[in-house]
Structure formats: structure tokens, C-alpha cells
Amino acid sequence: MPLPPRRRRAEWRAALVPALISLASIVVVFGALAWFVTSAEQWPRIRHQFFNIEAMQASFPRVLAGFWVSMRVWLTALVCIAIWALVLAVLRSLRAPVFAPFRLMVVIYIDFFRGVPVLLLVLLFGFGVPALALPGLPNSALFWGSVAMVLSYSAYVAEIYRSGIDAVHEGQRAAAKALGLSEWQTMIHAILPQALRNVAPALMNIVVALQKDVALLSVLGVRDAVREAQIYTATTFNYSSLLVAAGLFLLATIPMARLADYVTRRDRERRLQRAG
């Protein structure tokens, strides 16, 4: 049944007024901040060095080409992390005594790679492994830097998976055991489908974080967006190209952040409906 016109207007007004107040607050705050910054004595020099439109236009093609490199690395690493972290989480969650050595190895792996900074791992793998010149293995700094990202992020994602597995009610395991399912079958058919739904919002935040941290590969000389911006800066002594790189990353991360919020909101609504 459609709502009465008066009630529709009241609901529309209740939603519009807070939005207008928020918009006005944003305009006032950022307007005051812009006035404060632009009134500085050195602002013309800063504008030329960081907000030079001509420099942005000149550097954009090279920075964009490097940005596509970053995005390819991100997508590849994302798939590898999702698979490898799931393997780690499943091995750690298996309770049969025969899996005890595997659980111990996974615990050591997670403690190690969560304890070492990602940047340090990228440097160690990106420079160290190619220097060994091992036969049959790639010597690309990009490849080994990406491996370091996968190994590090997998430790965090494995713990997210495990939290979802532990959140599944024990009755699910008991029911699967009563049906005669093995430990592996119980995990694959009864536990994992529920666990993955539980941790979807947390995984979306990891996706956003990884999208930004791919820029760490620039320390290896990989010609991604950040590195291309640095090369332009080194040749022209103008920093506007760095803002171009920052803008491209924002264009990629903001939609992912909003998608993460949407997934989180839908998950909360689903839980409330199920509880009700």
C-alpha cells in the first residue's frame, strides 16, 4: 500500500535535512582550509610545484601506464592470496591429531609473516632472491616483490578466514559427523560456505588495503604509477606527477571502499533478519 503524501514528504524531509547540513559543513570546513592554505606567502610557489596543470598533463600518459602495471599486480596477487590463505586457514582449523604438524607449521608461518613489515619483505625478496640466480626460477624483481606481498597478506587473510571458521556453530560439525562425513568433507561442505559469508566484509577491507600497498613495489625499481611519477619528478623537479598518481589510486580505492561499506551493511542486515 503506498504511503500517504504527507508521510512521504515527512520522510523525504527527514532524509534531506541531515544531508544538507552535512554538505554545508563540508563546504564551510574545506572552504576555510582552502582559504588558509592559499593565503600563505609561499602558496604561488607550492601551486607551481604541486598543482601545475601542464606538468600533470605531460606526466599523465606515463603515470597511467604505470598504474595499469599496479592494477595487474593487484589482481594477480588478490587471487593468489585468496587461495593460499584459504589453504592455510583450513589446515590450521583441522582438528584431527594427524594434522598437528601442519597446524604447527601454519602457526609459525603466520607469526613470522605478520611480524615482519611488508616493505622489508618486498626488499628482501625483490633484491635477495634474484641475486641468488637460482636455476629454473624467475629473476624478476616484480615477480618476487609480488610473491612477498602474497606471503605477507596471506598471513592476515588466513586469520580472517579462521575467525569465520571458528564462528560456525559446533552443531554444524556434530551434524556432519553424524552423517558420516570425514574431517575434510565436513570442512568443505559444511563449514567453509558459512565461514566465507561471515568474513566477506573483513575481506573487502583487505582488498582495499592491498590495492594501495602494491605501490610498495616501486622501491624495487618497478615502473608502476609511483615510480613513473618519481621519474618525472626527478627529471623536471616538479611534483605534480605525484598528485596524478595519487588521483589514480583514489579513483580505484574509493569505489572499492564504498563497495566494502555496502557489503558490510548488507551483512549486518542479513544478520539482523536472521536474528529476528
PyMOL commands that set and color helices and strands:
alter all, ss='L'
color gray80, all
select helices_A, chain A and resi 5-38+43-50+53-93+97-115+118-132+141-167+170-178+183-220+225-236+240-275
alter helices_A, ss='H'
color red, helices_A
deselect
rebuild
show_as cartoon
